[in-house]
Amino acid sequence: MIHFEWPWLIAFLPLPLLVYWLAPADTQVEQAALKVPFLEDFSDAESRSVAQVNRWPLLLAVCAWLLLIIAAMRPQWLGEPIEQAVSGRDLMLAVDLSGSMEEQDFSINNQRVDRLTAIKWVAGDFIQRRAGDRLGLILFGTQAYLQTPLTFDRKTVDTLLNESAIGLAGDNTAIGDAIGLAVKRLKNQQVNSRVLILLTDGANTAGEISPLKAAELAAENQLKIYTIGIGADEMLVRSFFGTHKVNPSRDLDEKTLTAIAEKTGGRYFRARDAEELNKIYRLLDQLEPVEKDKQYFRPRRELYYWPLSAALCVAAVICLLRANLL
């Protein structure tokens, strides 16, 4: 159906008549330089032809004004209503980009990949499933940065996560600053639920605020934090003396991550491989389900440029008539 965004502008339709009635009349009368005694013989025929010629510009001007009014009323074509589910939840992802994330202790399709690549691979599906949530992305290393503000545009969040790189925010790990930044971005939002999912593979080694202090601030602002410890428990490493096992997650501070989750009403998870990480994301879908509060919107397509173009064409014809080119 056709809808007018500003229908009240039709009140300007009689504006030219008001100007014609209210403007002072032109009192100048041109006198003929030569008087012909028998002018009355052909004055009627001439007046009829002049009236016919002058009528066309007036009719075209009325048509052009009508088209301009229609264009100003902003006609739109409204499509069929489309259902959208909106949960009212604000969900932030905080991803560690410190130097230790380049450890290749994850496997995807039988290929060794670093920890950040595994996060990107699994998080993409999780982000796409969060229809109805407003998502945001925080990247942290030595410092914490807001990469994506809260948005319903899941594709943009996924794209910017995939474009992130190890070391982009520094080589250290500022867990407390990442939580503090999430609190700052979410505390003024009037929502039913505020959630932060924090993924890291180490301990807090940088930043201006301690992780536990930041967790207390999060709890005061009703921000629930789910922490995920990334990294395998053991890994085979070849050296000059042969192959031996090492623990690539020896720097992971599970005690602090568990305390952060408990203080805010969340949970701590351990992701030793890509499969465990995927299970954690699916469990988060159950813990924080997408609600089904339905809202509807109707797609709109602007149509104003059609009457506007027609009005310009009619105005061009009037100019040509006045110049005696038509």
C-alpha positions as a Markdown table, in Angstrom:
| # | Residue | x | y | z |
|---|---|---|---|---|
| 1 | Met | 0.0 | 0.0 | 0.0 |
| 2 | Ile | 1.0 | 3.6 | -0.5 |
| 3 | His | 1.6 | 5.7 | 2.6 |
| 4 | Phe | 2.4 | 9.4 | 3.0 |
| 5 | Glu | 4.9 | 10.2 | 5.7 |
| 6 | Trp | 3.9 | 13.9 | 5.9 |
| 7 | Pro | 0.3 | 14.1 | 4.8 |
| 8 | Trp | -0.3 | 17.4 | 6.5 |
| 9 | Leu | 1.7 | 19.2 | 3.7 |
| 10 | Ile | -1.4 | 19.0 | 1.5 |
| 11 | Ala | -2.5 | 22.1 | 3.4 |
| 12 | Phe | -0.1 | 24.0 | 1.2 |
| 13 | Leu | -2.0 | 23.1 | -2.0 |
| 14 | Pro | -4.0 | 26.4 | -2.1 |
| 15 | Leu | -0.9 | 28.5 | -1.4 |
| 16 | Pro | -0.6 | 29.9 | -5.0 |
| 17 | Leu | -4.3 | 31.1 | -4.9 |
| 18 | Leu | -3.7 | 32.8 | -1.5 |
| 19 | Val | -0.7 | 34.6 | -3.0 |
| 20 | Tyr | -2.7 | 35.6 | -6.1 |
| 21 | Trp | -5.5 | 37.0 | -3.9 |
| 22 | Leu | -3.4 | 38.7 | -1.3 |
| 23 | Ala | -0.6 | 40.1 | -3.4 |
| 24 | Pro | -1.1 | 43.7 | -4.7 |
| 25 | Ala | -2.4 | 43.9 | -8.2 |
| 26 | Asp | -0.2 | 45.1 | -11.1 |
| 27 | Thr | -1.6 | 48.6 | -11.9 |
| 28 | Gln | 0.6 | 49.3 | -14.9 |
| 29 | Val | -1.4 | 49.3 | -18.2 |
| 30 | Glu | 0.4 | 49.4 | -21.5 |
| 31 | Gln | -1.2 | 51.8 | -24.0 |
| 32 | Ala | -1.2 | 51.0 | -27.7 |
| 33 | Ala | 1.1 | 53.3 | -29.6 |
| 34 | Leu | -1.1 | 53.0 | -32.7 |
| 35 | Lys | -4.8 | 53.0 | -32.8 |
| 36 | Val | -6.5 | 51.3 | -35.7 |
| 37 | Pro | -10.1 | 52.4 | -36.4 |
| 38 | Phe | -11.2 | 49.0 | -37.5 |
| 39 | Leu | -9.5 | 47.0 | -34.6 |
| 40 | Glu | -12.9 | 45.8 | -33.5 |
| 41 | Asp | -13.2 | 43.7 | -36.6 |
| 42 | Phe | -10.6 | 41.2 | -35.6 |
| 43 | Ser | -10.2 | 41.8 | -31.8 |
| 44 | Asp | -12.5 | 38.9 | -30.9 |
| 45 | Ala | -10.6 | 36.3 | -32.9 |
| 46 | Glu | -7.3 | 37.5 | -31.6 |
| 47 | Ser | -8.5 | 37.4 | -27.9 |
| 48 | Arg | -9.7 | 33.8 | -28.3 |
| 49 | Ser | -6.4 | 32.6 | -29.7 |
| 50 | Val | -4.4 | 34.5 | -27.0 |
| 51 | Ala | -6.6 | 33.0 | -24.3 |
| 52 | Gln | -6.0 | 29.5 | -25.7 |
| 53 | Val | -2.2 | 30.0 | -25.8 |
| 54 | Asn | -2.1 | 31.4 | -22.2 |
| 55 | Arg | -4.2 | 28.7 | -20.8 |
| 56 | Trp | -1.6 | 25.9 | -21.3 |
| 57 | Pro | 1.1 | 27.4 | -19.1 |
| 58 | Leu | -1.4 | 28.0 | -16.3 |
| 59 | Leu | -2.7 | 24.4 | -16.5 |
| 60 | Leu | 0.9 | 23.0 | -16.6 |
| 61 | Ala | 1.8 | 25.3 | -13.6 |
| 62 | Val | -1.1 | 23.8 | -11.6 |
| 63 | Cys | 0.0 | 20.3 | -12.5 |
| 64 | Ala | 3.6 | 21.0 | -11.5 |
| 65 | Trp | 2.5 | 22.5 | -8.1 |
| 66 | Leu | 0.3 | 19.5 | -7.4 |
| 67 | Leu | 3.2 | 17.1 | -8.2 |
| 68 | Leu | 5.5 | 19.1 | -5.9 |
| 69 | Ile | 3.0 | 18.8 | -3.1 |
| 70 | Ile | 2.7 | 15.1 | -3.6 |
| 71 | Ala | 6.5 | 14.7 | -3.6 |
| 72 | Ala | 6.8 | 16.8 | -0.4 |
| 73 | Met | 4.3 | 14.6 | 1.4 |
| 74 | Arg | 6.9 | 11.8 | 0.9 |
| 75 | Pro | 4.9 | 8.9 | -0.6 |
| 76 | Gln | 6.2 | 5.5 | 0.4 |
| 77 | Trp | 5.4 | 1.9 | -0.6 |
| 78 | Leu | 4.8 | -0.2 | 2.5 |
| 79 | Gly | 5.6 | -3.9 | 2.3 |
| 80 | Glu | 4.1 | -6.8 | 4.2 |
| 81 | Pro | 4.7 | -6.9 | 8.0 |
| 82 | Ile | 7.9 | -8.8 | 8.9 |
| 83 | Glu | 8.2 | -10.5 | 12.3 |
| 84 | Gln | 11.2 | -9.9 | 14.5 |
| 85 | Ala | 12.1 | -11.4 | 17.8 |
| 86 | Val | 13.7 | -8.9 | 20.3 |
| 87 | Ser | 15.0 | -10.3 | 23.6 |
| 88 | Gly | 15.9 | -7.0 | 25.3 |
| 89 | Arg | 19.3 | -8.5 | 26.2 |
| 90 | Asp | 22.6 | -6.7 | 25.8 |
| 91 | Leu | 25.5 | -9.2 | 25.3 |
| 92 | Met | 29.1 | -8.2 | 25.0 |
| 93 | Leu | 32.0 | -10.4 | 23.9 |
| 94 | Ala | 35.4 | -9.6 | 25.3 |
| 95 | Val | 38.2 | -11.4 | 23.4 |
| 96 | Asp | 41.8 | -11.7 | 24.5 |
| 97 | Leu | 44.3 | -10.6 | 21.7 |
| 98 | Ser | 47.5 | -10.9 | 23.8 |
| 99 | Gly | 50.6 | -12.6 | 22.4 |
| 100 | Ser | 49.9 | -15.9 | 24.1 |
| 101 | Met | 46.8 | -16.4 | 21.9 |
| 102 | Glu | 49.1 | -17.4 | 19.0 |
| 103 | Glu | 49.7 | -20.7 | 20.7 |
| 104 | Gln | 48.6 | -23.4 | 18.2 |
| 105 | Asp | 47.1 | -25.9 | 20.5 |
| 106 | Phe | 43.7 | -26.1 | 18.9 |
| 107 | Ser | 42.6 | -28.3 | 15.9 |
| 108 | Ile | 40.0 | -27.5 | 13.3 |
| 109 | Asn | 39.4 | -30.1 | 10.5 |
| 110 | Asn | 42.6 | -31.9 | 11.5 |
| 111 | Gln | 44.7 | -28.8 | 11.1 |
| 112 | Arg | 46.5 | -27.0 | 13.9 |
| 113 | Val | 45.4 | -23.4 | 14.5 |
| 114 | Asp | 46.0 | -20.8 | 17.0 |
| 115 | Arg | 43.6 | -20.0 | 19.8 |
| 116 | Leu | 42.2 | -16.8 | 18.3 |
| 117 | Thr | 41.4 | -18.6 | 15.0 |
| 118 | Ala | 39.5 | -21.3 | 17.0 |
| 119 | Ile | 37.5 | -18.5 | 18.8 |
| 120 | Lys | 36.6 | -16.9 | 15.5 |
| 121 | Trp | 35.6 | -20.2 | 14.0 |
| 122 | Val | 33.2 | -21.2 | 16.8 |
| 123 | Ala | 32.0 | -17.7 | 17.8 |
| 124 | Gly | 30.7 | -17.0 | 14.3 |
| 125 | Asp | 27.9 | -19.5 | 14.7 |
| 126 | Phe | 27.1 | -18.3 | 18.2 |
| 127 | Ile | 26.8 | -14.7 | 17.0 |
| 128 | Gln | 24.4 | -15.7 | 14.2 |
| 129 | Arg | 22.2 | -17.5 | 16.7 |
| 130 | Arg | 21.8 | -14.5 | 18.9 |
| 131 | Ala | 18.9 | -13.0 | 16.9 |
| 132 | Gly | 17.1 | -10.5 | 19.1 |
| 133 | Asp | 20.1 | -9.6 | 21.2 |
| 134 | Arg | 22.1 | -6.5 | 20.9 |
| 135 | Leu | 25.7 | -7.6 | 20.5 |
| 136 | Gly | 29.0 | -5.7 | 21.2 |
| 137 | Leu | 32.6 | -6.6 | 20.9 |
| 138 | Ile | 35.6 | -5.7 | 23.1 |
| 139 | Leu | 39.1 | -6.6 | 22.2 |
| 140 | Phe | 41.8 | -6.4 | 24.9 |
| 141 | Gly | 45.5 | -7.0 | 25.3 |
| 142 | Thr | 47.6 | -4.5 | 27.2 |
| 143 | Gln | 44.6 | -2.1 | 26.8 |
| 144 | Ala | 40.9 | -2.7 | 26.2 |
| 145 | Tyr | 39.1 | -1.3 | 23.2 |
| 146 | Leu | 35.5 | -1.2 | 22.2 |
| 147 | Gln | 35.6 | -2.6 | 18.7 |
| 148 | Thr | 31.8 | -2.7 | 18.1 |
| 149 | Pro | 29.2 | -0.8 | 20.1 |
| 150 | Leu | 25.9 | -2.6 | 20.9 |
| 151 | Thr | 24.0 | -3.4 | 17.7 |
| 152 | Phe | 21.5 | -5.7 | 16.2 |
| 153 | Asp | 23.7 | -6.1 | 13.2 |
| 154 | Arg | 25.2 | -9.5 | 13.9 |
| 155 | Lys | 27.0 | -9.7 | 10.6 |
| 156 | Thr | 29.1 | -6.6 | 11.4 |
| 157 | Val | 30.1 | -8.0 | 14.8 |
| 158 | Asp | 31.1 | -11.2 | 13.2 |
| 159 | Thr | 33.1 | -9.4 | 10.5 |
| 160 | Leu | 35.0 | -7.2 | 12.9 |
| 161 | Leu | 35.8 | -10.2 | 15.1 |
| 162 | Asn | 37.2 | -12.0 | 12.1 |
| 163 | Glu | 39.3 | -9.0 | 11.2 |
| 164 | Ser | 41.0 | -8.8 | 14.6 |
| 165 | Ala | 44.6 | -9.9 | 14.9 |
| 166 | Ile | 46.9 | -11.1 | 17.7 |
| 167 | Gly | 48.8 | -8.3 | 19.3 |
| 168 | Leu | 46.5 | -5.6 | 17.9 |
| 169 | Ala | 45.8 | -4.3 | 21.5 |
| 170 | Gly | 49.2 | -5.2 | 22.9 |
| 171 | Asp | 51.0 | -8.4 | 24.1 |
| 172 | Asn | 49.9 | -8.3 | 27.8 |
| 173 | Thr | 46.5 | -9.1 | 29.3 |
| 174 | Ala | 44.3 | -6.5 | 30.9 |
| 175 | Ile | 41.3 | -8.5 | 32.1 |
| 176 | Gly | 40.2 | -6.0 | 34.6 |
| 177 | Asp | 40.1 | -3.1 | 32.1 |
| 178 | Ala | 38.1 | -5.2 | 29.7 |
| 179 | Ile | 35.4 | -5.9 | 32.4 |
| 180 | Gly | 35.5 | -2.2 | 33.4 |
| 181 | Leu | 34.9 | -1.1 | 29.8 |
| 182 | Ala | 32.0 | -3.5 | 29.5 |
| 183 | Val | 30.5 | -2.1 | 32.7 |
| 184 | Lys | 30.9 | 1.4 | 31.4 |
| 185 | Arg | 29.2 | 0.6 | 28.1 |
| 186 | Leu | 26.3 | -1.3 | 29.6 |
| 187 | Lys | 25.4 | 0.5 | 32.9 |
| 188 | Asn | 23.2 | 3.1 | 31.3 |
| 189 | Gln | 21.2 | 0.7 | 29.2 |
| 190 | Gln | 17.7 | -0.1 | 30.4 |
| 191 | Val | 17.5 | -3.8 | 29.6 |
| 192 | Asn | 16.2 | -7.0 | 31.1 |
| 193 | Ser | 19.6 | -8.7 | 31.1 |
| 194 | Arg | 23.2 | -7.6 | 30.7 |
| 195 | Val | 25.7 | -10.3 | 29.9 |
| 196 | Leu | 29.5 | -10.4 | 29.3 |
| 197 | Ile | 31.3 | -13.4 | 27.8 |
| 198 | Leu | 35.0 | -13.0 | 28.5 |
| 199 | Leu | 37.5 | -15.3 | 26.7 |
| 200 | Thr | 41.2 | -15.4 | 27.8 |
| 201 | Asp | 44.1 | -17.7 | 28.0 |
| 202 | Gly | 46.2 | -16.1 | 30.7 |
| 203 | Ala | 46.3 | -14.0 | 33.9 |
| 204 | Asn | 45.9 | -10.3 | 34.4 |
| 205 | Thr | 49.3 | -8.7 | 33.7 |
| 206 | Ala | 48.3 | -5.2 | 32.7 |
| 207 | Gly | 45.6 | -2.5 | 33.2 |
| 208 | Glu | 44.6 | 0.0 | 35.8 |
| 209 | Ile | 42.0 | -2.0 | 37.6 |
| 210 | Ser | 42.2 | -5.5 | 39.1 |
| 211 | Pro | 39.9 | -8.2 | 37.7 |
| 212 | Leu | 38.2 | -8.8 | 41.1 |
| 213 | Lys | 37.5 | -5.1 | 41.7 |
| 214 | Ala | 36.1 | -4.9 | 38.2 |
| 215 | Ala | 33.9 | -7.9 | 39.0 |
| 216 | Glu | 32.5 | -6.1 | 42.0 |
| 217 | Leu | 31.6 | -3.1 | 39.9 |
| 218 | Ala | 30.0 | -5.5 | 37.4 |
| 219 | Ala | 27.9 | -7.1 | 40.2 |
| 220 | Glu | 26.8 | -3.7 | 41.4 |
| 221 | Asn | 25.6 | -2.9 | 37.9 |
| 222 | Gln | 23.8 | -6.2 | 37.4 |
| 223 | Leu | 26.3 | -7.4 | 34.7 |
| 224 | Lys | 26.5 | -11.2 | 34.6 |
| 225 | Ile | 29.9 | -12.5 | 33.5 |
| 226 | Tyr | 30.6 | -15.9 | 31.9 |
| 227 | Thr | 34.4 | -16.5 | 31.8 |
| 228 | Ile | 36.0 | -19.0 | 29.4 |
| 229 | Gly | 39.6 | -20.2 | 29.9 |
| 230 | Ile | 41.2 | -21.0 | 26.5 |
| 231 | Gly | 44.0 | -23.5 | 26.0 |
| 232 | Ala | 44.9 | -27.2 | 26.0 |
| 233 | Asp | 46.2 | -28.9 | 29.2 |
| 234 | Glu | 49.1 | -30.6 | 27.3 |
| 235 | Met | 50.8 | -30.4 | 24.0 |
| 236 | Leu | 53.6 | -32.4 | 22.3 |
| 237 | Val | 56.6 | -30.3 | 21.5 |
| 238 | Arg | 59.6 | -31.4 | 19.4 |
| 239 | Ser | 63.0 | -30.2 | 20.4 |
| 240 | Phe | 66.6 | -31.2 | 20.0 |
| 241 | Phe | 66.3 | -33.7 | 22.8 |
| 242 | Gly | 63.2 | -35.4 | 21.3 |
| 243 | Thr | 59.4 | -35.0 | 21.8 |
| 244 | His | 58.0 | -34.1 | 25.2 |
| 245 | Lys | 54.8 | -32.9 | 26.7 |
| 246 | Val | 54.3 | -29.3 | 27.9 |
| 247 | Asn | 51.4 | -27.5 | 29.5 |
| 248 | Pro | 50.6 | -24.5 | 27.2 |
| 249 | Ser | 48.0 | -23.2 | 29.7 |
| 250 | Arg | 50.3 | -22.9 | 32.7 |
| 251 | Asp | 49.7 | -19.2 | 32.9 |
| 252 | Leu | 45.9 | -19.5 | 32.9 |
| 253 | Asp | 44.5 | -18.0 | 36.1 |
| 254 | Glu | 41.5 | -20.2 | 36.6 |
| 255 | Lys | 41.1 | -19.2 | 40.2 |
| 256 | Thr | 40.5 | -15.5 | 39.3 |
| 257 | Leu | 38.3 | -16.4 | 36.4 |
| 258 | Thr | 36.1 | -18.6 | 38.6 |
| 259 | Ala | 35.9 | -15.8 | 41.2 |
| 260 | Ile | 34.8 | -13.3 | 38.6 |
| 261 | Ala | 32.0 | -15.5 | 37.4 |
| 262 | Glu | 30.8 | -16.3 | 40.9 |
| 263 | Lys | 30.8 | -12.7 | 42.0 |
| 264 | Thr | 28.5 | -11.7 | 39.1 |
| 265 | Gly | 26.2 | -14.7 | 39.0 |
| 266 | Gly | 27.8 | -16.3 | 36.0 |
| 267 | Arg | 29.9 | -19.5 | 35.4 |
| 268 | Tyr | 33.4 | -20.4 | 34.5 |
| 269 | Phe | 34.1 | -22.7 | 31.6 |
| 270 | Arg | 37.2 | -24.5 | 30.4 |
| 271 | Ala | 37.8 | -24.8 | 26.7 |
| 272 | Arg | 40.7 | -27.2 | 26.0 |
| 273 | Asp | 39.8 | -27.7 | 22.3 |
| 274 | Ala | 37.5 | -26.4 | 19.6 |
| 275 | Glu | 34.8 | -29.1 | 20.4 |
| 276 | Glu | 34.7 | -28.0 | 24.1 |
| 277 | Leu | 34.5 | -24.4 | 23.0 |
| 278 | Asn | 31.6 | -25.1 | 20.8 |
| 279 | Lys | 29.8 | -27.0 | 23.6 |
| 280 | Ile | 30.3 | -24.0 | 25.9 |
| 281 | Tyr | 28.7 | -21.7 | 23.4 |
| 282 | Arg | 25.7 | -24.0 | 23.0 |
| 283 | Leu | 25.4 | -24.2 | 26.8 |
| 284 | Leu | 25.4 | -20.4 | 26.9 |
| 285 | Asp | 22.5 | -20.5 | 24.5 |
| 286 | Gln | 20.6 | -22.5 | 27.1 |
| 287 | Leu | 21.6 | -20.4 | 30.0 |
| 288 | Glu | 20.8 | -17.2 | 28.2 |
| 289 | Pro | 18.0 | -18.2 | 25.8 |
| 290 | Val | 16.9 | -15.8 | 23.1 |
| 291 | Glu | 13.4 | -14.6 | 24.1 |
| 292 | Lys | 10.5 | -14.5 | 21.7 |
| 293 | Asp | 9.0 | -11.1 | 22.3 |
| 294 | Lys | 7.7 | -10.5 | 18.8 |
| 295 | Gln | 7.8 | -7.1 | 17.1 |
| 296 | Tyr | 6.9 | -6.3 | 13.6 |
| 297 | Phe | 8.2 | -3.8 | 11.0 |
| 298 | Arg | 7.1 | -3.0 | 7.5 |
| 299 | Pro | 9.8 | -2.4 | 4.8 |
| 300 | Arg | 9.5 | 1.0 | 3.2 |
| 301 | Arg | 10.4 | 2.1 | -0.3 |
| 302 | Glu | 10.6 | 5.8 | -1.1 |
| 303 | Leu | 8.5 | 7.0 | -4.1 |
| 304 | Tyr | 8.9 | 10.8 | -3.8 |
| 305 | Tyr | 11.4 | 11.0 | -6.6 |
| 306 | Trp | 8.7 | 10.0 | -9.2 |
| 307 | Pro | 6.4 | 13.0 | -8.7 |
| 308 | Leu | 9.4 | 15.3 | -8.1 |
| 309 | Ser | 10.9 | 14.3 | -11.4 |
| 310 | Ala | 7.6 | 14.8 | -13.2 |
| 311 | Ala | 7.3 | 18.2 | -11.6 |
| 312 | Leu | 10.7 | 19.2 | -12.9 |
| 313 | Cys | 9.8 | 18.0 | -16.4 |
| 314 | Val | 6.6 | 20.0 | -16.4 |
| 315 | Ala | 8.5 | 23.1 | -15.2 |
| 316 | Ala | 10.9 | 22.7 | -18.1 |
| 317 | Val | 8.0 | 22.6 | -20.6 |
| 318 | Ile | 6.6 | 25.8 | -19.1 |
| 319 | Cys | 10.0 | 27.5 | -19.5 |
| 320 | Leu | 10.1 | 26.4 | -23.2 |
| 321 | Leu | 6.6 | 27.7 | -23.8 |
| 322 | Arg | 7.4 | 31.1 | -22.3 |
| 323 | Ala | 10.5 | 31.2 | -24.5 |
| 324 | Asn | 8.3 | 30.4 | -27.5 |
| 325 | Leu | 10.4 | 27.3 | -28.3 |
| 326 | Leu | 7.4 | 25.0 | -28.3 |
